[in-house]
Amino acid sequence: MKKYVFIVLITLFLTSCGQNGAPVVVMFGSYFPSWIFYFIFSVIITMLLRVLLIKIGFDNLIEYKLLFYISLMLILAFLSSFLFF
């Protein structure tokens, strides 16, 4: 019984995959995955936020800078992906 419930749940989750194709953006006649643009957007915003944090003096308080800025970039990428697509 548990095996059948698991199979039904897996098929329900997979039904939303691939119905309309991958999210793409057409530029210059080529198809680009939309995640590339969200990644570039999040890197630019993260760099601007870092400059702002350095100017207000908050950057010195961050102990693990690399982890903080990578996490911030990923959060911005996911949020922009959910909000704009």
C-alpha positions as MATLAB code, in Angstrom:
seq = 'MKKYVFIVLITLFLTSCGQNGAPVVVMFGSYFPSWIFYFIFSVIITMLLRVLLIKIGFDNLIEYKLLFYISLMLILAFLSSFLFF';
ca = [
       0.000    0.000    0.000;
       2.781    2.442    0.909;
       4.442    1.759   -2.410;
       1.339    2.775   -4.353;
       0.848    5.942   -2.320;
       4.461    6.884   -3.014;
       4.021    6.272   -6.756;
       0.830    8.351   -6.862;
       2.503   11.212   -5.002;
       5.517   11.148   -7.322;
       3.307   11.243  -10.414;
       1.321   14.158   -8.994;
       4.512   16.144   -8.451;
       5.814   15.301  -11.912;
       2.662   16.359  -13.737;
       3.671   20.013  -13.549;
       7.074   19.359  -15.110;
       7.481   20.032  -18.787;
       3.932   20.997  -19.677;
       4.815   24.333  -21.237;
       8.527   23.791  -21.702;
      11.381   25.420  -19.870;
      11.179   29.127  -19.011;
      13.208   30.843  -21.724;
      13.843   34.361  -22.945;
      14.318   35.040  -26.651;
      17.210   37.430  -27.354;
      18.813   38.027  -30.738;
      16.992   35.042  -32.182;
      18.348   32.618  -29.574;
      16.698   31.004  -26.609;
      18.326   31.655  -23.232;
      17.225   30.050  -19.976;
      15.598   32.659  -17.765;
      17.664   31.640  -14.738;
      20.748   33.184  -16.384;
      19.144   36.628  -16.320;
      17.956   36.212  -12.736;
      21.456   35.127  -11.737;
      23.050   38.178  -13.408;
      20.423   40.445  -11.831;
      21.063   39.004   -8.373;
      24.855   39.337   -8.707;
      24.520   43.015   -9.651;
      22.105   43.752   -6.787;
      24.337   41.857   -4.330;
      27.344   43.937   -5.384;
      25.346   47.147   -4.905;
      24.168   45.988   -1.485;
      27.743   45.157   -0.507;
      28.855   48.680   -1.395;
      25.971   50.040    0.661;
      26.833   47.796    3.625;
      30.487   48.889    3.468;
      29.466   52.563    3.446;
      27.242   52.236    6.506;
      29.815   50.101    8.339;
      27.769   46.916    8.631;
      30.196   44.878    6.520;
      32.780   44.822    9.322;
      30.271   43.092   11.621;
      29.712   40.155    9.245;
      31.919   37.266   10.329;
      31.458   34.926    7.351;
      31.373   37.335    4.438;
      31.584   34.770    1.662;
      28.723   32.706    3.038;
      26.653   35.832    3.690;
      27.023   37.274    0.198;
      26.506   33.956   -1.596;
      23.350   33.383    0.462;
      22.162   36.905   -0.287;
      22.767   36.378   -3.994;
      20.839   33.091   -4.004;
      17.950   34.610   -2.063;
      17.750   37.484   -4.536;
      17.925   35.093   -7.500;
      15.095   32.931   -6.173;
      12.939   35.892   -5.211;
      13.394   37.593   -8.565;
      12.615   34.315  -10.306;
       9.375   33.919   -8.345;
       8.338   37.554   -8.666;
       9.169   38.303  -12.295;
       8.472   35.051  -14.109;
];
